[in-house]
């Protein structure tokens, strides 16, 4: 394979990684995983720190000795996903294969990869909160603002009022929030950092409100293998018993989106033994993990 093809593959991988990070509503969770360390094929170590509290100072003996415990909790990645595509040599126009391939793979990431990553992460976070009974109740039609502020106050009561929080809402909650006179008075536009990108989002007292398409806000999904009959199209679908996630509030640092592999392998027609075509292999090996120290500050509303 020529140097140009290798450079093209590397550049495409970098651009697709950036696109996934910027387009996914959960993309900012990858910012929390910088210190993760892989120890095997499917395990990652995430650092956790525990520190003793204050003790009484004694004027004769001085300070009471405390402890600092630094542990690395092992987590297992469970989402190993991929697809292979072929693009016939004659299917590109005069602009060149790189441009056409970039458009095709970019559309794949935008319409297939990003929604799946969001759906997986949000369903896992909401399911965790529901399993711990960290839930919000109410009627979005008349209590949307109270439900949102209630979730925010519950989270802040756990982690403090200086911790940055994020609120994910589905279309039902977002529609009713926009109709709320209370929210209208306090809603403002704020800067929200996602990787290298600074976004302008709606914010309530410093809490970013991120609307999410309903298809990504379900409590449980089936992720198709792409091989079994009826599942050859791949992708994901809500489980029959899945609930809607109307609201999910958590500290920005509460979870880490860890990606061990996100790359594209590119083969030009001369090196593709199966066909006279360009071949693209896309693989994404990832998972989202909840930090123990912030796990009690995740609250959800399901219906």
C-alpha positions in Angstrom: 0.0 0.0 0.0 1.4 3.4 -1.0 2.4 6.1 1.5 -0.5 8.3 0.1 -3.0 5.6 0.9 -1.6 5.2 4.4 -1.8 8.9 5.0 -5.3 9.0 3.7 -6.3 6.2 6.1 -4.7 7.9 9.0 -6.3 11.2 8.2 -9.7 9.6 7.7 -9.4 7.9 11.1 -8.6 11.2 12.8 -11.4 13.0 11.1 -14.0 10.3 11.8 -12.9 10.2 15.5 -13.4 14.0 15.7 -16.8 13.8 14.0 -18.0 11.1 16.4 -16.8 13.2 19.4 -18.4 16.4 18.1 -21.7 15.0 16.8 -22.5 12.6 19.7 -24.4 14.3 22.5 -22.4 12.1 24.9 -19.1 12.9 23.2 -17.9 15.1 26.1 -17.7 12.0 28.3 -14.6 11.0 26.4 -12.9 14.0 28.0 -13.1 12.2 31.3 -11.1 9.2 30.2 -7.7 10.7 29.7 -6.1 8.8 32.6 -7.6 5.4 31.8 -5.0 2.6 31.4 -5.5 -0.6 29.5 -4.2 -3.8 31.1 -5.5 -6.4 28.7 -7.6 -7.1 25.6 -10.8 -5.9 27.2 -10.0 -4.4 30.6 -9.2 -0.8 31.6 -8.1 0.6 34.9 -9.8 3.8 36.1 -8.2 5.6 39.1 -10.2 6.2 42.3 -9.0 8.2 45.3 -10.3 8.0 48.9 -9.0 10.5 51.5 -9.6 10.6 55.3 -11.5 13.5 56.8 -10.3 16.0 59.3 -9.4 14.9 62.9 -8.8 16.9 66.1 -5.4 18.6 66.4 -3.7 17.7 69.6 -1.3 20.4 71.0 0.9 17.7 72.6 1.0 15.0 69.9 0.2 17.2 66.9 -1.6 15.9 63.8 -3.7 12.8 63.6 -2.4 10.7 60.7 -4.9 10.1 57.9 -4.8 7.9 54.8 -4.8 8.4 51.1 -6.0 5.4 49.2 -5.4 5.4 45.4 -6.9 2.4 43.7 -7.4 1.4 40.1 -10.8 -0.2 39.5 -10.8 -2.7 36.6 -13.6 -2.3 34.1 -14.4 -4.6 31.2 -15.2 -3.2 27.7 -18.3 -4.8 26.2 -19.0 -3.0 22.9 -16.8 -4.3 20.1 -18.5 -3.1 16.9 -17.4 -2.8 13.3 -18.4 -2.9 9.6 -16.7 -3.4 6.3 -17.6 -1.6 3.1 -16.5 -1.7 -0.5 -16.6 1.1 -3.0 -16.1 0.1 -6.6 -13.2 1.7 -8.4 -15.5 3.2 -11.1 -17.9 4.7 -8.6 -15.9 7.8 -7.8 -16.0 10.9 -9.9 -13.3 13.3 -11.0 -12.9 14.8 -7.5 -11.1 11.6 -6.5 -11.6 8.6 -4.2 -10.5 10.4 -1.1 -13.3 12.9 -1.3 -16.0 10.4 -2.1 -14.8 7.9 0.5 -14.6 10.6 3.1 -18.2 11.7 2.4 -19.5 8.1 2.6 -17.7 7.2 5.8 -18.5 10.6 7.3 -22.2 9.9 6.7 -21.8 6.4 8.2 -20.4 7.9 11.4 -23.0 10.6 11.6 -26.1 8.4 10.9 -25.0 5.1 12.3 -22.2 5.3 14.8 -23.1 8.5 16.7 -26.7 7.5 17.4 -25.6 4.1 18.6 -22.9 5.4 21.0 -25.4 7.9 22.4 -28.1 5.3 22.9 -25.7 2.9 24.6 -24.2 5.4 27.0 -27.5 7.1 27.9 -29.4 3.8 28.5 -26.5 2.5 30.7 -26.4 5.6 32.8 -30.2 5.8 33.2 -30.5 2.1 33.9 -27.8 2.5 36.7 -29.7 5.4 38.3 -33.0 3.5 38.1 -31.5 0.4 39.6 -30.3 2.5 42.6 -33.7 4.1 42.9 -32.1 7.5 42.1 -35.2 8.5 40.2 -37.5 11.5 39.7 -41.3 11.4 39.5 -43.9 13.8 38.2 -45.9 14.7 35.1 -43.8 16.5 32.4 -47.0 18.2 31.0 -47.4 20.2 34.2 -44.2 19.7 36.3 -41.3 19.6 33.8 -39.5 22.6 35.4 -40.0 21.2 38.9 -38.7 17.8 37.8 -35.6 19.3 36.2 -34.8 21.5 39.2 -35.6 18.6 41.6 -33.1 16.4 39.8 -30.5 19.1 39.8 -31.0 19.8 43.5 -30.7 16.1 44.4 -27.5 15.8 42.5 -26.1 19.0 44.0 -27.0 17.8 47.5 -24.7 14.8 46.9 -21.7 16.5 45.2 -22.0 20.1 46.2 -23.1 23.2 44.4 -19.8 23.9 42.6 -19.8 20.6 40.6 -20.6 21.0 36.9 -23.8 19.2 36.0 -25.4 18.1 32.7 -29.0 17.4 32.0 -30.1 15.2 29.0 -33.8 15.6 28.1 -35.9 13.9 25.4 -38.4 15.7 23.2 -41.3 15.4 25.6 -39.4 17.0 28.5 -37.8 19.6 26.2 -41.1 20.7 24.7 -42.7 21.1 28.1 -39.7 22.9 29.5 -39.8 25.4 26.7 -43.5 26.1 27.6 -42.6 26.7 31.2 -42.7 30.3 32.3 -40.2 29.5 35.1 -37.6 28.1 32.7 -38.0 31.0 30.3 -37.0 33.5 33.1 -33.9 31.6 34.1 -32.7 30.0 30.8 -29.5 31.4 29.3 -27.0 30.5 26.6 -23.7 29.2 27.9 -20.4 27.8 26.5 -20.1 24.0 26.7 -16.8 22.3 25.9 -16.7 19.0 24.0 -13.2 18.0 23.1 -11.7 20.7 21.0 -15.1 22.2 20.3 -16.8 25.0 22.2 -20.6 24.8 21.8 -23.3 27.2 22.7 -26.0 25.4 24.7 -29.1 26.3 26.8 -28.2 26.4 30.5 -30.2 26.7 33.8 -28.1 28.1 36.6 -24.9 26.7 35.0 -26.4 23.3 34.2 -26.2 22.5 30.5 -29.5 21.2 29.1 -28.9 18.9 26.1 -31.9 17.8 24.1 -31.6 14.3 22.7 -33.6 12.5 19.9 -36.2 10.1 21.4 -34.6 7.2 19.5 -31.5 7.5 21.7 -33.4 8.0 25.0 -34.6 4.4 25.8 -33.8 2.4 28.9 -32.6 -0.7 27.1 -31.5 -1.7 23.5 -30.7 -4.7 21.4 -27.5 -4.2 19.4 -27.7 -6.2 16.2 -24.7 -8.4 15.2 -25.2 -7.8 11.4 -25.2 -11.6 10.7 -28.3 -13.2 12.3 -31.5 -13.3 10.2 -33.5 -10.1 10.7 -30.4 -8.4 12.1 -28.2 -8.1 9.0 -28.7 -4.4 8.7 -26.9 -4.0 12.0 -27.4 -1.0 14.3 -29.6 -1.0 17.3 -33.3 -1.0 18.4 -35.1 -0.5 21.7 -36.0 -3.6 23.6 -39.8 -4.4 23.7 -40.0 -3.6 27.4 -37.8 -0.5 27.2 -39.0 2.7 28.9 -38.5 6.2 27.6 -35.9 8.3 29.4 -37.4 11.7 29.8 -34.6 13.2 32.0 -31.1 12.3 33.0 -29.0 14.5 35.3 -25.5 13.8 36.3 -22.1 15.5 37.1 -20.1 16.1 33.9 -17.3 14.0 35.5 -19.5 11.1 36.6 -18.8 8.8 33.7 -16.0 8.1 31.3 -16.4 7.1 27.6 -13.5 4.9 27.0 -12.4 3.9 23.4 -9.7 1.4 23.0 -10.1 1.2 19.3 -11.6 3.6 16.8 -10.0 3.3 13.4 -10.5 2.8 9.7 -8.4 0.4 7.7 -8.2 1.3 4.0 -7.3 -1.0 1.1 -7.0 0.4 -2.4 -8.2 -1.8 -5.4 -4.7 -3.1 -6.1 -4.5 -4.6 -2.6 -8.1 -5.8 -2.3 -8.2 -9.5 -3.3 -12.0 -9.8 -3.2 -13.0 -7.1 -5.7 -11.7 -4.3 -7.9 -12.8 -1.8 -5.3 -11.7 0.3 -2.4 -12.3 -1.5 1.0 -12.9 0.3 4.3 -13.0 -1.5 7.6 -14.4 0.6 10.5 -14.0 -0.7 14.1 -15.1 0.9 17.4 -14.3 -0.8 20.7 -15.7 1.2 23.6 -17.7 1.4 26.8 -18.9 3.9 29.3 -18.0 3.5 33.0 -19.4 5.3 36.0 -17.1 6.6 38.6 -17.8 5.3 42.1 -17.2 8.6 43.8 -19.9 10.4 41.7 -22.3 7.5 41.2 -24.8 8.6 43.8 -25.3 11.9 42.0 -27.0 10.4 38.9 -30.8 10.9 38.7 -33.2 9.9 36.0 -36.9 10.0 35.0 -38.3 7.0 33.1 -41.8 6.4 31.9 
